[in-house]
Structure formats: structure tokens, C-alpha cells
Amino acid sequence: MDTPQQDPERNGYWYSPDPEHPRARDVLDAVRSYRAAETRVRRHTQDSMGMNENDLLAMRYLMQARQAGGSLGPKDLSRLLGISTASTTALIDRLEKGGYVRRRARPNDRRAWEIVPTEVSDTEVRQTVGDMHGRMLQAAAELSPEEADTVIRFMTRLRQALGGTPGEPAPDGSAGTAGTTK
């Protein structure tokens, strides 16, 4: 059987274009293409740092907490990652062995632990993803306020179409109310 040749970056959807909404498929193709590029970069980052998906997500949550002036404990990571406490312990052990995090007693409750990123991990993450994040931020900064509002509304609607609801936290932990439709 002959397999039709198609551009892998285009026509990624198996349904026909909608004549009533001729650009809808182009928009979804652009989203799919972005997601494919993001997946490639995430895999490269994971490979270069020797981490899996949850390891990298945990590092992101830990760094965000530190940047906000707080910290996370094992239960927090368990909840954020949606994994068992046993899996969280194994994840923290892996990250600690790799030199990415350390456990320390919480200053206000010495019976509880907090997990903090090490300076080495902060430097490595910034070197690995810093340039990419800078380019992404620049692309977003070039949008006019109206364009930014449109993108935010569209991405919110797309997330809701996948099962999210207004007010529900986004997968990244941010509030799902930002940019809701008007």
C-alpha cells in the first residue's frame, strides 16, 4: 500500500477543513506545531539534565516557590504532581542524589521538611532553559495588548475545551480565571 506523503508540520489533523471556519484548522495546526516543538525542547532538557517529566516539573514548582519567597514540602509536591507519597519520596531521593535539591527542617516547624533547590540546580536550569525562555518572552512581549488578550482568551478556551473550567487551576498551577472569555 502506498502511503501519501505529507508535511509533518502541516495537516496534522485527521479531519477535513470546516468550510464555515476556514482558518480554524490552520490555528489548530499552529498549536499542534508549537506543542511538538515544546515537546522536543522538553525532552532535550530532560535528557541533558538526566531527569524525567516529573523531576523537571518538581524542579519548576520548587524554583517558583523559592522565587515567591516560600518553599514546598513533600506533601506539597505530591499534591502538585498528582503522585503518591512513596513516588514523591523516590523523586526527592533521585533529585537529592543528583545534587538538584536538599531536604532541610522547616524553620517554623522543625518536625516538618522542606525541599529546596540547590544553587547548582538553579544554575543548570537557567543555563539549559534560560535562552529559550528569553526568546519566548520576547515573542510574547512583541504582541500588542489587544493581541495578547486574544491569545490569552484563545488559550483559555482551548484549555476549557480539553476539560478545564473557569476558575480551575491550570496545569501549571496558575489561576484559571486569567483571560476568561468576556
N, C-alpha and C positions, 0 to 999 in steps of 0.2 A: 504494500500500500504506500502511495506517495504521501508524504507529509508536506502540507503547504508551508512555505517559508513566510515568516512574518517577523517584523521588527520587534525584539523583545521589550523595547522601551515604549512601544505603542500598541494599541489594540490588545491590551492585556485583559479585557473583559470579554466574556463569552456570550454576551447578549448584544443584540443589534442596536445601533443608534436609535434614539427616540426622535422621530421627525418633529414632534411638538416641542422638544427641548434639544435642539441640535448641538449645543455646547456642553450639555451635562456629561456626556461620555468623555469629552476632552478634559473636563475638570477632574473627573474620577481617574482618568489615565494619568493626569499630572500628580494627583495624590498618590496613586499606586507607584509611580516612578519615584516620588520623594521617599515613600516608605521603603522601597527597595534599596535606595541609596543609603538611607538611615540604617537599615539592617546590615548592609555591608560595612559601614563605619563602626557600628556597634560590635560586630563580630571581630573586626580588626582590633578594636580597643580591647576586647576581652582576650583575644589571643596574645596581644602584646603585653598585657598585664597579667596573663595567666589566671584569669578569672572567668567564672560563668555568669550568666544573666543575673541571678540573684545576688551574687557577690558585688557586681557592679552597681546594681540598684541599692544595695545596702550602703555602699560607699557614698552614693549620691545622697541618700537620706541622712547619713551621719554628717556629711560635709554641710548639707543645708541646715541641719540642726545647730552645728557649731557656728555657722555664719550668722544664724539668728540669735546667737548667744545662749543656746541651750545644749542639751545632749539627749541621747537616746539610750535606753536600757534594752536588755534582751527581749523583754515583753513588747516593747515598742516596735522593735524590728520584726518580731513575729507577726504582729498585727499588720504592719505596713506591707510586709512581703506576702502575707497570707500563707505562712508556713507554720509547721508545728514547732513547739519549743525545742524538741530534740533536733530538728533540722536547723533551727536557729543556733543552737549550741555548736553544731558541726560547722556551720557557716562562720561563726565568730572564731572558732578554733582555727579554721583554714586561713582566715584573714589575719589573725594574730600570728600564726606561724609564718605567713608571707611578709610580715612586718608592716601590714597596712593599718592595723588597729591595735589598741591595747585596752585592757579592762582596768578600771580603777573604781574604788569605792566612791559613791556619790558624796559630795561634801556635806550635804544636809541630812544624809541618812547612810551611815557607814555600813549598814547591813545590805544595802542595795548596790548594784553595779551599774556603771555607765560604760558605754563603749565609745571610745574616741579615736578618730583617725590620727595617725602619726604624721609628723612633718614629711617623712619620706613619701607617704601615700599622697599627701596633698601636692607635693612637688611633681610626682609621677603622673597623677591625674591631670594636673594643669598642663604639663608638657604633652601628654597624649591627646587631650581633647581641647586644650585652650585655643589653638589656632582655628579649629573647626567652629567652636562656639563663637569666636570673634567674627568669623565670616557670616555665620548665621545671624548674629545680632546686627551686623551691618546690613544684610539683606532686609531684615525687618525694619531697621531704622530708616531705610530709604522709602518706605511706604508713607503716603500721606495719611493724616489722621482718618480720613474717610475710608481709604483703602484698608488701613489697619482694622477699623471697625467692621468692615465687610469680611475680612479674613477671620476675625475672631467669631463673628456670628456664624459664618460657614462652618468653621471647625467645631464650634459648639453644637450646631445642628447635626453635623456628621457624627460626633460622639454620641449624641442622643439617639440617632438612628441605629447605632450599634447597641443600644440598650441603656444608655445613660439617661438620667432625668435631670431637669433643672434643680440646682441646689446639691446634687450628688457630687461628692469629691471626684475630681478627675483622676485617672490612673497615676498621675504624678503627685497626687496628694493636695493639689491646689483646689480652691473652692470652685465648684462647677457653675456658679452663678455669674461669673465674669463673662460678659459678652452674650448674655442670653438674648434671645430674639425680642424685638420690641413690638 
